[in-house]
Amino acid sequence: MFKKIATLLFSALSLSVLFAVGSLGAESADFRIYGEGGNCDPESGTAVTVFTVANSADGGADAVAIVATYIGGGLLTAEYRAISLNGHSSEMISVETQIPTDGGITQKIMLWEGLDTMKPLTDAKDLLLDDTPPPPTPPPNMTSRTFEPTDELLINPHIGFTTFQTFNGQGGVYSRVFNDYWPETIFSDFDPEAEDAFSNPGHPDTSVAYVRLHWRSLEPEMGQYNWDLMDRMLRLAEQRHQTFMLRIMFYTLGPTGPSYSNLPDYIMAIPGITDMPPERNDIDGWYDWMWEVNHNNEEFTEHYTRFIKALAERYDGHRYLDSVDIAVCGNCSENLGILLMDDDKIDAVIHAYIDYFKVTPLITFLSDEGRAKPENITKNVAIRVMEMGGKAGYRADSFGDMGGYGLNWNYMMGAWPFPDKAIFGYPWMVNLFNERSRALNGGKEAWQMGTVSFEAGWHMQDWYDEPSGIKPPFHFGQIPSVPLDIALNGQHRWDLDLIIDRSYEWNTSTFHNKSNVIPEPWLEKVEEWQKGLGYRFSLSKIEYTEELTGRDKLTINSTWHNLGVAPIYHPWYVVAYRIKNAGGEYVFISETDIREWMPGEWIRGTFKWNGYNPDFNIVPNPNYDPDRSAGKFTLTEPGELLPSPDWNDANSFVLPADIINGTYDLQVAIVNAFEKNPDYPEYGGAVPNGTPVTLRIADDADMEPAIRLANEGREDDGWITVGEVTVR
């Protein structure tokens, strides 16, 4: 505890003089003081200040820390504490001072050699400064290295572009015609040694396969589950170096018909299953094609929630199951028509997902109909999941759409300045979702709770091929919108720079372009885009024990940065250190949770609507420039990613008793701590019936790197050598 210095001994004047002058002493030590902040609490009448004293020299020394507190220009109190610091050590100190007011508080600190000599060891320092102490010089037995990140493209798990209804190396692209290519048909042989085994012509390399399986495919008869199909999908993902994003589909409806039911036959046989709510056609004229069955049917809800529970009990936590969409109702299971659904039925379905998928990340739909108007927001599934205590990210389709249905339909910018569509776009919904998340999740935004995944509006080749943005009427032509033939004349509405910037601003991890080709002129820009999606971990600094005996502990302190725009959301990745030479290797696992490694903040560029068409009788954006010839969306400034926080990992590992003396390479990697299931066949072949799929946490040293770091020096086996350790 700090002790008060008698005011008879130290008057305000004498203390001020001592803080201003004096020769420094204690040559054996090199003291530094680092302020780390403080606050005043008028209710308790206290001011609390925290600071660190560090000695970066070899020798130790004793000192006295003097803290003076002033109100206005007058001394309120002075307190002292005797400290003793060894070489290369530091101590954090907290000072609590009684105060009569919460205004005008300042504090100063000095280190003195002693109260008797009053010889200063440091200059006076104002506290409450926002500066961070540099790490002390490592002691002689420790060595330190720093590292710079590379700019290489890293194809890492759970991030980047995805394939759709297919896997790496499958060949071809997914047709945009619904229902012509479902994964039930893709049991092709696979040769992992082939030169193009994992490539996708015209499409970026990927680590994620996004696949939609129909309910009837996984439960053709009541209670009779076709887990062989699900196992095969997970096995295909593993073979193709991907993970598997899943959405359960009810049915897919065409724009005007016919309907394509993919519900189990026993569901379609439920009495009254096709009896629709009376208000089906009363809301914007949309719902005549959004529902094929009545999702308010009690029996339907009971069977569907039972099925989701069974799916989760078998596959939750499977290391190749990337994420699961929360599918509640409607066409393509995208929760369209949610406004017609009874609250208790919505909640029952949500509970089936959040109560049983406890490890595998969940994704909600940002863009269901519950987000169209403020009064309907309580129906939005993403909002309801949070309010029910669930943890999920979000996805949305039509990402990139900047007016494909006409100027009153704009996802990327929001529909402003159209009064009737003022909250139609994603900016409004993303902000609302983050606002609700901060209120319900201790200040965390939605992207910190779960992965963000977007699906392209049409696909990128469409964006490139149709500079006018005028879409043919076969895409849901009956949707009320402005006429398709009077969009801005000849203007390119697919601003790729803006689209990329928005993806970063909204902390996107995966992007789904329907497995379609990337326009060749955009390939270079798309490759740069991929580098920023999701997480990107870089080792910044490492400090470790250079020499030790078998009785010593191996101390490793490392500093990391997340150079991406999102964290990683999956729990089975861990930081691992390895010492290795010809005589053997030993792996040490850190307990650091890398899911907490958040990125820096993305500061978006300045966007503006720079087009105006009097045919729509609208008020233009105040930033509209009538002298600008091109009416289009523009990105006037690029976005900027602020630096990542330092993420520190401190460890002290016990060496094995049988370790052999010698010099070892010290290596680092992020590994997958789940071991493979030995019952799964390697490549090709069906998974045997009854094969368990819950993979076990590995308890041996045979762990392979799973996440490529943004650093040079990667060995053939994926580990990065960062130094040498000698065991004597």
C-alpha positions in Angstrom: 0.0 0.0 0.0 1.1 3.6 -0.6 1.9 5.6 2.5 1.2 9.3 2.9 4.2 11.6 3.3 3.7 14.1 6.2 2.9 17.6 5.0 5.3 18.9 7.6 8.2 17.1 5.8 7.0 17.9 2.3 5.3 21.2 1.6 3.8 21.9 -1.7 6.7 24.2 -2.6 9.5 21.8 -1.6 7.8 18.9 -3.3 7.4 20.9 -6.5 11.1 21.8 -6.4 12.1 18.2 -6.0 9.9 17.2 -8.9 11.6 19.9 -11.1 15.3 19.5 -10.4 17.9 17.0 -9.2 20.6 14.8 -10.5 19.9 11.2 -11.4 21.5 8.4 -9.5 21.6 4.6 -9.2 24.0 3.7 -12.1 23.2 0.0 -11.6 19.6 0.4 -12.7 17.8 2.0 -15.6 14.4 2.9 -14.4 11.5 4.0 -16.6 7.9 5.0 -15.7 5.0 4.3 -18.0 1.6 5.7 -17.3 -1.3 3.4 -18.1 -4.3 5.6 -17.3 -6.7 6.3 -14.5 -10.1 7.6 -13.5 -11.9 9.7 -10.9 -15.0 8.5 -9.2 -16.9 11.3 -7.5 -19.4 8.9 -5.9 -16.7 7.1 -3.9 -14.4 10.1 -3.7 -11.4 8.4 -5.1 -9.0 8.8 -8.0 -7.3 5.5 -9.2 -4.2 5.6 -11.2 -2.2 2.7 -12.7 1.4 2.9 -13.8 4.3 0.6 -14.5 7.9 0.9 -13.3 10.5 -1.0 -15.3 14.2 -1.6 -14.9 15.8 -2.4 -18.3 19.4 -2.7 -17.0 21.3 -5.8 -15.8 21.6 -4.9 -12.2 18.8 -4.5 -9.6 18.2 -1.6 -7.3 15.8 -0.3 -4.6 13.8 2.9 -5.0 11.0 5.0 -3.6 8.1 5.9 -5.9 6.6 9.3 -5.0 3.2 10.2 -6.3 1.9 13.7 -6.0 -1.7 14.6 -6.6 -2.8 18.2 -7.4 -6.2 19.9 -7.6 -5.9 23.0 -9.7 -2.4 24.3 -8.8 -2.3 23.1 -5.2 -0.9 20.0 -3.8 -3.6 17.7 -2.3 -1.5 14.8 -1.2 1.8 13.0 -1.7 2.2 9.2 -1.2 5.2 6.9 -1.5 6.0 3.3 -1.9 9.3 1.5 -1.6 10.0 -0.9 -4.5 12.8 -3.3 -5.4 13.3 -4.3 -9.0 15.7 -6.9 -10.3 17.4 -6.5 -13.7 15.1 -6.7 -16.7 11.9 -6.7 -14.7 8.9 -4.5 -14.2 6.1 -3.9 -11.7 2.6 -2.6 -12.1 1.5 -0.2 -9.4 -2.0 1.1 -8.5 -2.5 4.3 -6.5 -5.8 5.2 -4.9 -6.2 8.8 -3.7 -9.1 10.3 -1.7 -10.4 13.4 -3.5 -13.0 15.9 -2.7 -13.9 16.6 -6.3 -13.9 14.9 -9.7 -12.5 17.9 -11.6 -9.0 19.3 -12.2 -7.1 16.3 -11.0 -3.4 16.0 -12.1 -0.7 13.7 -10.8 3.1 13.4 -11.1 5.4 10.6 -10.2 9.1 10.3 -9.6 11.5 7.6 -8.5 13.9 8.5 -5.7 16.9 6.7 -4.4 15.5 7.1 -0.8 13.5 9.4 1.4 16.7 10.4 3.2 18.8 11.4 0.2 15.9 12.5 -2.0 18.1 11.8 -5.0 16.0 11.4 -8.1 16.3 8.3 -10.3 13.9 9.5 -13.0 12.6 12.7 -14.4 9.2 13.7 -13.2 6.4 12.2 -15.3 2.8 13.3 -15.7 0.4 10.4 -15.2 -2.8 9.7 -17.0 -0.9 9.6 -20.3 -1.9 7.1 -23.0 1.5 5.6 -23.7 2.5 2.0 -23.6 5.8 0.7 -22.1 8.1 -1.0 -24.5 9.0 -4.5 -23.4 12.0 -4.6 -21.2 15.3 -5.9 -22.7 15.2 -9.7 -22.4 17.6 -11.2 -19.8 20.8 -12.8 -21.1 19.2 -16.3 -21.4 16.4 -15.0 -23.7 16.6 -14.0 -27.3 14.1 -11.9 -29.3 13.2 -11.6 -33.0 10.8 -9.5 -34.9 9.0 -10.4 -38.2 7.4 -8.5 -41.0 4.2 -9.8 -42.8 4.2 -10.9 -46.4 1.7 -9.8 -49.1 1.1 -13.3 -50.4 -2.4 -14.8 -51.1 -3.2 -17.3 -48.3 -5.9 -19.9 -48.9 -6.8 -20.5 -45.3 -9.8 -22.4 -43.7 -13.2 -20.8 -43.5 -12.5 -17.6 -45.4 -12.4 -16.2 -49.0 -14.5 -17.2 -52.0 -16.6 -20.4 -51.9 -17.6 -23.0 -54.4 -21.4 -23.4 -54.7 -23.1 -26.8 -55.0 -19.8 -28.3 -55.9 -16.3 -28.8 -54.6 -12.7 -28.0 -55.6 -11.6 -29.8 -58.7 -15.2 -30.7 -59.7 -15.0 -28.9 -63.0 -17.4 -26.6 -64.6 -19.5 -23.8 -63.0 -22.8 -23.8 -61.3 -25.7 -22.9 -63.6 -28.0 -20.1 -62.3 -31.0 -22.2 -63.4 -32.5 -23.5 -60.2 -32.6 -27.2 -59.3 -30.5 -28.6 -62.2 -27.4 -29.5 -60.2 -27.6 -30.8 -56.7 -24.9 -32.5 -54.8 -26.7 -35.8 -54.7 -25.3 -36.3 -58.2 -21.6 -35.5 -57.5 -20.0 -38.7 -56.4 -17.2 -38.6 -58.9 -13.9 -40.2 -58.4 -11.0 -38.0 -57.2 -7.3 -38.2 -57.8 -5.5 -36.0 -55.3 -2.2 -36.3 -57.3 -3.6 -34.8 -60.5 -2.1 -31.5 -61.4 -5.5 -29.7 -61.4 -7.0 -31.8 -58.5 -8.0 -28.7 -56.4 -8.3 -26.0 -59.0 -11.4 -24.3 -60.4 -10.9 -22.9 -63.9 -11.6 -19.2 -64.0 -12.6 -19.1 -60.3 -10.4 -18.3 -57.2 -8.9 -21.1 -55.2 -11.1 -21.7 -52.2 -11.2 -23.5 -48.8 -15.0 -23.5 -48.4 -17.8 -25.3 -50.2 -21.2 -23.9 -49.8 -23.9 -26.5 -50.4 -27.7 -26.6 -49.9 -29.2 -30.0 -49.2 -32.9 -30.6 -49.3 -34.7 -31.9 -46.2 -36.1 -34.9 -48.1 -32.6 -35.9 -49.1 -31.5 -36.3 -45.5 -34.8 -37.6 -44.1 -36.7 -39.4 -47.0 -39.0 -41.1 -44.4 -40.1 -40.0 -41.0 -37.3 -40.7 -38.6 -35.2 -42.5 -41.2 -32.1 -40.4 -41.8 -29.9 -40.6 -44.8 -26.7 -39.7 -42.9 -24.6 -41.4 -45.7 -25.3 -38.4 -47.9 -24.2 -36.0 -45.2 -21.1 -38.0 -44.4 -20.3 -38.1 -48.1 -20.5 -34.3 -48.4 -18.2 -33.9 -45.4 -15.8 -36.4 -46.8 -15.7 -34.7 -50.2 -15.0 -31.4 -48.4 -12.0 -33.0 -46.6 -10.7 -34.6 -49.8 -10.9 -31.3 -51.6 -9.2 -29.3 -48.8 -12.4 -27.5 -47.9 -14.9 -27.2 -45.2 -18.6 -27.5 -45.7 -21.2 -24.7 -45.3 -24.7 -26.1 -45.1 -28.2 -24.8 -45.6 -31.3 -27.1 -45.3 -33.7 -26.4 -48.1 -37.5 -26.8 -47.9 -38.3 -26.1 -51.6 -37.3 -23.8 -54.5 -40.0 -21.9 -56.3 -39.7 -20.5 -59.7 -40.7 -16.8 -60.3 -44.1 -17.7 -61.7 -44.2 -21.5 -61.2 -44.1 -24.4 -61.2 -43.2 -25.2 -57.7 -40.4 -27.7 -57.0 -41.2 -29.4 -53.7 -38.2 -31.0 -51.9 -40.0 -31.6 -48.7 -40.3 -35.2 -47.4 -43.5 -37.0 -48.7 -44.7 -37.5 -45.2 -44.6 -33.7 -44.7 -46.6 -33.0 -47.8 -49.2 -35.6 -46.6 -50.0 -33.6 -43.4 -53.6 -32.6 -43.5 -53.9 -28.8 -44.2 -50.2 -28.4 -44.9 -51.0 -26.3 -48.0 -53.7 -24.2 -46.3 -52.2 -20.7 -46.4 -52.7 -17.8 -43.9 -55.5 -15.5 -45.2 -53.0 -12.6 -45.4 -50.8 -14.4 -47.8 -51.3 -12.1 -50.7 -51.9 -8.9 -48.6 -48.2 -7.8 -48.1 -46.7 -6.1 -51.2 -48.0 -8.9 -53.4 -45.0 -11.1 -52.8 -46.2 -14.0 -50.8 -48.0 -15.8 -53.6 -44.6 -17.4 -54.4 -42.8 -17.3 -51.1 -44.5 -20.2 -49.4 -45.3 -23.6 -50.8 -46.5 -25.0 -47.5 -48.0 -23.4 -44.4 -45.1 -22.9 -41.9 -47.5 -22.2 -39.1 -48.7 -25.8 -39.2 -48.1 -27.3 -35.8 -47.1 -30.7 -37.1 -44.7 -29.2 -39.6 -42.9 -27.4 -36.8 -42.7 -30.5 -34.6 -41.2 -32.6 -37.4 -38.7 -29.9 -38.6 -37.4 -29.1 -35.1 -37.0 -32.9 -34.4 -34.9 -33.2 -37.6 -32.7 -30.2 -36.8 -32.0 -31.7 -33.4 -31.1 -35.0 -34.9 -28.8 -33.3 -37.4 -27.0 -31.3 -34.6 -26.6 -34.3 -32.3 -24.7 -36.1 -35.0 -22.7 -33.4 -36.6 -22.3 -30.4 -34.3 -18.5 -29.8 -33.9 -17.5 -31.9 -36.9 -14.3 -30.3 -38.0 -15.3 -30.2 -41.7 -18.7 -28.7 -41.0 -17.9 -25.0 -41.5 -21.3 -23.5 -40.5 -25.0 -24.0 -40.7 -27.6 -21.5 -41.9 -30.6 -21.0 -39.6 -33.4 -21.8 -42.1 -36.9 -21.0 -40.8 -39.3 -20.7 -43.7 -39.9 -19.7 -47.3 -38.5 -20.0 -50.8 -34.9 -21.3 -50.8 -35.2 -21.4 -46.9 -34.2 -17.7 -46.9 -36.9 -16.8 -44.4 -38.9 -15.0 -47.0 -42.5 -14.6 -45.8 -41.4 -14.4 -42.2 -44.0 -11.7 -41.6 -46.7 -14.4 -42.0 -45.2 -16.8 -39.5 -46.5 -17.0 -35.9 -44.0 -15.9 -33.3 -44.1 -19.2 -31.4 -43.3 -21.2 -34.5 -40.3 -18.9 -35.4 -39.0 -19.3 -31.8 -39.4 -23.0 -31.9 -37.3 -23.3 -35.0 -34.6 -20.9 -33.8 -34.3 -22.9 -30.5 -33.8 -26.1 -32.4 -30.7 -24.5 -33.9 -29.2 -22.5 -31.1 -29.9 -25.1 -28.4 -28.2 -28.0 -30.2 -25.6 -26.5 -32.4 -23.2 -25.4 -29.7 -19.8 -25.7 -31.5 -20.4 -25.4 -35.2 -21.0 -21.7 -36.0 -24.5 -20.6 -37.0 -25.4 -18.0 -39.6 -28.7 -16.1 -39.8 -30.3 -14.3 -42.7 -29.7 -10.5 -42.5 -32.1 -9.9 -45.5 -35.3 -11.7 -44.7 -38.6 -9.8 -44.9 -38.5 -8.9 -41.2 -36.0 -6.2 -42.0 -38.0 -4.3 -44.6 -39.7 -1.8 -42.2 -39.0 -0.8 -38.5 -42.3 -2.1 -37.3 -41.5 -5.5 -38.7 -38.0 -5.8 -37.2 -39.1 -8.0 -34.4 -39.8 -10.7 -37.0 -36.2 -10.6 -38.3 -34.6 -13.9 -37.5 -31.1 -12.4 -37.0 -32.5 -10.0 -34.4 -34.6 -12.8 -32.7 -31.6 -15.1 -32.4 -29.6 -12.5 -30.5 -32.6 -11.6 -28.2 -33.1 -15.3 -27.5 -29.4 -15.6 -26.3 -28.1 -17.3 -29.4 -24.8 -16.6 -31.0 -24.7 -16.4 -34.8 -23.2 -14.4 -37.7 -25.2 -13.5 -40.7 -25.4 -13.9 -44.5 -27.2 -12.1 -47.3 -27.6 -12.5 -51.0 -27.7 -10.0 -53.8 -24.4 -8.6 -52.5 -23.0 -6.2 -55.0 -26.4 -5.3 -56.4 -26.4 -1.6 -57.1 -29.6 -1.2 -58.9 -30.1 -4.4 -60.9 -33.9 -4.3 -60.6 -34.0 -0.5 -61.0 -33.0 2.5 -59.1 -35.3 1.9 -56.2 -33.5 -1.3 -55.4 -30.1 -0.9 -54.1 -28.5 -3.2 -51.5 -25.0 -1.7 -51.4 -25.8 1.9 -50.8 -29.2 1.7 -49.2 -32.2 3.0 -51.2 -31.8 6.6 -50.1 -33.0 9.0 -51.5 -36.2 7.1 -52.3 -38.6 7.8 -49.4 -40.5 4.6 -49.8 -37.4 2.5 -49.7 -35.3 4.5 -47.2 -34.3 1.4 -45.2 -34.2 -1.2 -47.9 -30.4 -1.5 -48.3 -27.8 -3.4 -46.3 -26.1 -0.3 -44.7 -29.2 0.3 -42.6 -29.6 -3.3 -41.7 -26.0 -4.0 -40.9 -25.9 -0.9 -38.6 -29.1 -2.0 -36.9 -27.8 -5.5 -36.4 -24.6 -4.3 -34.9 -26.4 -1.8 -32.7 -28.6 -4.6 -31.2 -25.6 -6.9 -30.8 -23.7 -4.2 -28.8 -26.7 -3.8 -26.5 -27.2 -7.6 -26.0 -23.6 -8.9 -26.1 -21.6 -6.6 -23.9 -20.6 -4.2 -26.6 -19.6 -6.8 -29.2 -20.9 -6.2 -32.7 -22.6 -8.9 -34.8 -19.5 -9.8 -36.8 -17.6 -10.5 -33.6 -20.3 -13.1 -32.6 -20.3 -15.1 -35.9 -19.1 -15.2 -39.4 -20.4 -12.8 -42.1 -21.0 -14.4 -45.5 -22.4 -12.8 -48.6 -23.7 -14.2 -51.9 -23.3 -12.3 -55.2 -26.3 -10.6 -56.8 -26.4 -12.8 -60.0 -22.6 -13.2 -60.4 -19.6 -11.1 -61.2 -19.6 -11.9 -64.9 -23.1 -10.3 -65.1 -21.7 -7.3 -63.3 -19.0 -6.9 -65.9 -21.1 -7.8 -69.0 -24.0 -5.4 -68.3 -22.7 -1.9 -67.8 -26.2 -0.4 -67.9 -27.4 -2.5 -65.0 -30.6 -3.2 -66.9 -31.7 -6.8 -66.1 -33.9 -9.0 -68.3 -37.4 -9.5 -66.8 -37.0 -13.3 -66.2 -35.6 -12.5 -62.7 -38.8 -12.2 -60.6 -40.2 -9.7 -63.1 -43.5 -9.3 -61.2 -41.7 -7.7 -58.2 -42.9 -4.1 -57.9 -40.1 -1.8 -58.9 -39.3 1.0 -61.3 -39.5 0.0 -65.0 -36.4 -1.9 -66.0 -35.8 0.1 -69.1 -35.4 3.5 -67.7 -32.4 3.0 -65.4 -29.6 5.5 -65.7 -28.7 5.5 -69.4 -25.5 3.6 -70.2 -24.0 3.9 -66.7 -22.1 1.1 -65.0 -23.9 0.3 -61.8 -21.5 -2.4 -60.6 -18.7 -0.4 -59.0 -16.3 -3.2 -58.0 -14.1 -0.8 -55.8 -17.2 0.1 -53.8 -18.3 -3.5 -53.5 -14.9 -4.6 -52.2 -14.8 -1.7 -49.8 -18.2 -2.6 -48.4 -17.2 -6.2 -47.9 -14.3 -5.0 -45.7 -16.5 -2.5 -43.9 -18.9 -5.2 -43.0 -16.2 -7.7 -41.8 -16.9 -10.3 -44.4 -15.3 -13.7 -44.2 -16.7 -15.6 -47.2 -18.1 -14.6 -50.6 -20.2 -16.9 -52.8 -20.1 -16.1 -56.5 -22.1 -19.2 -57.5 -18.9 -21.0 -58.6 -18.9 -18.7 -61.7 -15.9 -17.4 -63.5 -14.3 -14.1 -62.7 -14.1 -11.6 -65.6 -10.5 -11.7 -66.7 -9.9 -7.9 -66.4 -10.9 -8.2 -62.7 -8.7 -11.2 -61.8 -5.9 -9.1 -60.3 -8.3 -7.0 -58.3 -10.2 -10.0 -57.0 -6.9 -11.6 -55.9 -6.1 -8.5 -53.8 -9.7 -8.6 -52.5 -9.2 -12.2 -51.2 -6.2 -11.1 -49.1 -8.5 -9.0 -46.9 -11.4 -11.4 -46.4 -11.7 -13.0 -43.0 -8.7 -13.3 -40.6 -5.0 -13.0 -41.6 -2.6 -13.9 -38.8 0.9 -12.6 -38.7 3.6 -13.3 -36.2 5.1 -10.0 -35.1 7.6 -10.8 -32.4 8.9 -13.8 -30.5 11.0 -14.0 -27.3 12.2 -17.4 -26.1 14.7 -19.2 -23.8 17.8 -19.7 -25.9 19.6 -22.2 -23.5 18.2 -24.5 -20.9 18.7 -27.7 -19.1 16.2 -30.6 -18.9 15.0 -29.2 -15.6 14.3 -25.7 -17.0 11.1 -24.5 -18.5 11.0 -23.4 -22.1 9.6 -19.8 -22.0 8.1 -18.4 -25.2 6.4 -15.0 -25.5 5.0 -14.1 -28.8 3.1 -11.1 -30.3 0.6 -11.5 -33.1 -1.5 -9.3 -35.4 -4.7 -10.0 -37.3 -4.3 -8.2 -40.6 -7.7 -9.2 -41.9 -11.2 -7.7 -41.2 -12.7 -10.5 -39.1 -11.7 -13.1 -36.4 -11.7 -16.8 -36.8 -14.9 -18.3 -35.3 -14.0 -22.0 -35.0 -12.7 -23.4 -31.7 -10.3 -26.1 -32.7 -7.3 -24.1 -33.8 -4.4 -23.6 -31.4 -1.0 -22.0 -31.4 1.7 -24.6 -31.3 5.4 -24.4 -30.8 7.8 -27.2 -31.8 11.5 -27.9 -31.2 13.0 -30.3 -33.7 16.3 -31.8 -34.8 17.5 -35.1 -36.2 17.1 -36.7 -32.8 13.4 -36.0 -32.4 10.7 -33.4 -32.1 8.5 -32.1 -29.3 5.3 -30.0 -29.6 4.0 -27.6 -27.0 0.4 -26.3 -27.2 -0.6 -22.8 -26.0 -3.9 -22.3 -24.3 -4.5 -19.0 -26.0 -7.9 -18.7 -27.6 -7.1 -17.2 -31.1 -10.8 -16.5 -31.6 -10.2 -13.4 -29.5 -7.7 -12.0 -32.0 -9.7 -9.2 -33.5 -8.6 -7.1 -36.4 -8.1 -3.4 -36.7 -11.1 -1.3 -37.5 -12.0 -0.7 -41.2 -12.6 3.0 -41.9 -14.8 3.2 -44.9 -14.2 5.5 -47.8 -16.5 8.4 -48.7 -19.4 7.1 -50.8 -21.9 9.3 -52.6 -24.8 8.9 -55.0 -23.8 10.8 -58.0 -26.7 10.3 -60.3 -30.1 11.9 -60.7 -33.0 11.0 -63.0 -35.9 13.4 -63.0 -38.3 10.7 -64.3 -38.4 9.4 -60.7 -39.4 12.7 -59.1 -36.8 12.4 -56.4 -34.5 14.7 -54.6 -30.9 14.2 -55.4 -28.1 13.6 -52.9 -26.7 16.9 -51.7 -23.4 15.8 -53.0 -24.8 15.4 -56.5 -22.7 17.3 -59.1 -24.8 18.2 -62.1 -21.6 19.0 -64.1 -20.4 15.4 -63.8 -21.2 13.6 -67.0 -21.4 10.0 -65.7 -24.3 9.3 -63.4 -23.0 6.4 -61.3 -22.0 5.3 -57.8 -18.5 6.4 -57.1 -16.0 5.5 -54.4 -14.3 8.8 -53.9 -11.8 7.6 -51.3 -10.5 4.1 -50.6 -11.2 2.6 -47.2 -8.4 2.1 -44.7 -7.7 -0.7 -42.2 -6.4 0.6 -38.9 -3.6 -1.4 -37.3 -4.5 -4.6 -35.5 -4.1 -4.7 -31.7 -1.1 -6.6 -30.3 -2.3 -10.1 -29.4 0.1 -11.6 -26.9 0.8 -15.3 -26.1 2.9 -16.0 -23.0 3.9 -19.6 -22.2 6.2 -21.6 -20.0 6.5 -25.3 -21.0 8.0 -28.2 -19.1 10.5 -30.2 -21.2 9.9 -33.9 -21.4 12.0 -36.0 -19.0 13.5 -38.0 -21.8 14.6 -35.1 -24.0 18.0 -35.5 -25.7 20.6 -32.8 -25.3 21.3 -30.8 -28.4 20.4 -27.8 -30.5 16.8 -27.7 -31.9 15.1 -25.5 -34.4 12.3 -23.6 -32.7 9.2 -23.6 -34.9 5.7 -22.1 -34.7 2.4 -22.9 -36.4 -1.4 -22.7 -35.9 -2.6 -26.3 -35.9 -5.9 -28.1 -35.9 -6.2 -29.9 -32.5 -8.7 -32.4 -33.7 -7.3 -35.7 -35.0 -8.7 -37.4 -38.1 -11.2 -40.2 -37.8 -9.2 -43.4 -38.7 -12.5 -45.1 -39.9 -12.9 -42.7 -42.8 -11.4 -44.0 -46.1 -8.7 -41.7 -47.5 -9.9 -40.8 -51.0 -13.1 -42.0 -52.7 -15.4 -44.7 -51.6 -18.5 -44.5 -49.5 -18.3 -43.9 -45.7 -19.3 -47.2 -44.0 -22.7 -47.1 -42.3 -22.4 -46.3 -38.6 -19.0 -44.6 -38.9 -18.7 -42.1 -36.0 -18.2 -38.6 -37.2 -17.4 -36.7 -34.0 -13.7 -36.3 -34.2 -11.5 -36.5 -31.1 -9.1 -33.9 -29.7 -5.6 -35.1 -30.4 -3.5 -36.0 -27.4 -0.2 -36.6 -29.3 2.4 -34.4 -31.1 1.3 -35.4 -34.6 -0.4 -32.2 -35.5 -0.2 -30.5 -38.9 -0.3 -26.8 -39.5 -3.8 -25.8 -40.4 -3.6 -22.0 -40.9 -0.9 -20.4 -43.1 0.7 -17.4 -41.4 1.4 -14.2 -43.3 5.1 -14.7 -42.7 8.1 -15.9 -44.7 10.2 -19.0 -43.7 7.5 -21.7 -44.0 9.0 -25.2 -44.1 7.7 -27.9 -46.4 5.5 -29.3 -43.6 4.0 -25.8 -42.9 5.9 -24.9 -39.7 7.9 -21.7 -39.6 11.4 -21.8 -38.1 11.9 -18.7 -35.8 15.1 -19.6 -33.9 17.2 -22.2 -32.1 17.0 -23.6 -28.6 19.9 -25.5 -27.0 19.2 -28.1 -24.3 22.2 -29.0 -22.1 
